[in-house]
Amino acid sequence: WTEVARRAGIDAYGVALPGHFIACVGNPATFRADAVDGSRVLVDPWRGGALVSYDRARDIVERAGFAFRRDMLAPADPRATIERVLANIRMWAGHELRATTRLWALDLGLLIPDPSPDLLRERGYALVQAGYPHLGARWLEEFADLVEDASASQAEDARAAAAAARAMLN
């Protein structure tokens, strides 16, 4: 939504509220958390661009279990935006019938510099779910090797999941 606005010559940016990602029409370079700017308009791209009042934004944040702060309306970091969109796609594609879409979103997430190691584990589980237990086991073991020093319990769980995936081959 924001990219279409920009291409049309309209300043817009994403706003990563806890619980919902919205957009703001306004210049991201001039955002100030300590000032109300009447030239900014919040919109909900997931509801056809419906206007979002500041009270509605506060409700969204509070329903997600957070206290609202004006700095939550700041422009979202481009990397964080991409990661959040891909996370939303992965969640939507969590059902086994959408496994290829989930794998696609995981692969894109792994292309981002310094991806979270959790993506390796998630890709392993997704491959198992998609019917490739031998490949999934390898990704789970790679995750385990990566996190072993920081979290022995997570590494142990991933190795157990890899063993269970390989057992599916018998």
N, C-alpha and C positions, 0 to 999 in steps of 0.2 A: 504494500500500500504506500509506504513512504517513498519507495523508489519510483513508483508511477507519479507521485506528487512532484518529486524532484525533477523528473523528466519533463513535467508540464510547467516547470519554472516556479513551483510552490515550495517554500521552505517547509520541511517536515522531518520528524525524527521519531524513532521508537522510544517508548517509555516502558521499562520493565517493572511494572508493579508486581508485588508479590501476589500471586494468584491469577494474574491476567496481564497480557501484553497489549498495550494500546498504542496509539500514535498521537502525536501532537503536531498541529500546524503552527509553525512559528520558526524563527531562526534559532537553531541549536546553539550557536555561538554566543547569543545574548541571554541565555537562560540564567536566571538568578533565583536561588531558593528563598532568598529573603525578601522578594518583591512579587506582588501580584501583577501580572502582565496581562492586561485585557486584550492584547492582540493575539494571545495564544488560545487555541481551541483544541480541546482533547476530543478524540474520536475513537470509536471502536471498530477496527477493520473487520472483526469477526461478526459484527452485526450490521453490515452494509454501510459502515461509515457513520453510524449514529453518534450524535453528540454525547459526550460524557461530561457531566458537571463535576466540579471539584468535590461536591458532596458524594456523588456516585463513586468517584475515584477513592475517596476516603472509605466508603462502604466496602469496596472491593478489597482494599488492603486490610481492613479490620476483619472481614470474613475469612481472610487467609491467616488470621491470628497475629497480626502485627499492628503496632501503633502507627498511624499515618504521620508522615513528615513531608514537608513540601519538597525536600530534596529528592524524594522518590519520583518526582515528576521530571527529573533531569534527563537529558538525552542518554539513552542506553549506549554503552560501548559497542562498536560494530562487532567485535569478536563475541561479546556476551550475547548479542542479538542472534548471531548465527548459531551459537551453541544452544540457545534457548529454543529457537525454531527447530533445530535438529532433535532436541530432547522431546519437544512436543510431537514431532513426527514419529519418533521411536515409541513414545507412549501410545499414540494412536495405532501404531502398527504392531502392538504387543501380541495380538492374536496370531496363532500359527498360520492362518490363511494369508496373513500379510507379512510373512517372514522375509520375503525378498525386499520389500520396502524398508523393513527395519534394518536389514543388512546394508542396504544402500545408504541409509541415514547414518549408520555406524561408520561405514567407510568414509563418508564425507567428514564426519567428526574426527576421525583419526588423521585426516589430512591437515587439520588445523595444527599449527606449531605447538609443541608441548601439550599434547592431548592428555586428558585425565586417564590414568591407568585403568579406571573403572570401565572405560570403553572396551578394553581388551577382554575383561571378564564378561561384559554384556554381549560382546560379539561371540564369545565362546558359547554362551547359553543360546544365543540366537541361531548359531549354526547347528547346535544339537536339536533345537526345536524345528529347524528347517529340514532335518533328516540327514545331517552330516556330522554324526557324533565323533568320528575320528578327527575331523578338522576342528570341531568345537573343543575337543579335549586338548589339542595343541594350543589353542588360544587361551584356554583356562590355565594351562601350565605356564605359558608365557606371563600371564598376569601374576601367577603365584611367584614366579622367579623375581619379578619386578618389585613386588611388595613384601617379600619375605622378611627383610630386615626391619621394615617399618611396622608390619602387622602380621605376625606369625599366624594368628587365628584366621585371618582372611586368606592367607596363602594355603593353610591347611584345608579350609573349606573348598577352595578352588581346586586343589589336588584331589579331594574326595569327589567333587563333581566331575572332574576329568576321568577318574577311575570309573565312576558310574556311567559316564558317556561311553567309554570303551567297552564296558560290560554289555551295552546294548548291541554290540556287534556280534556277540556270541549267540 
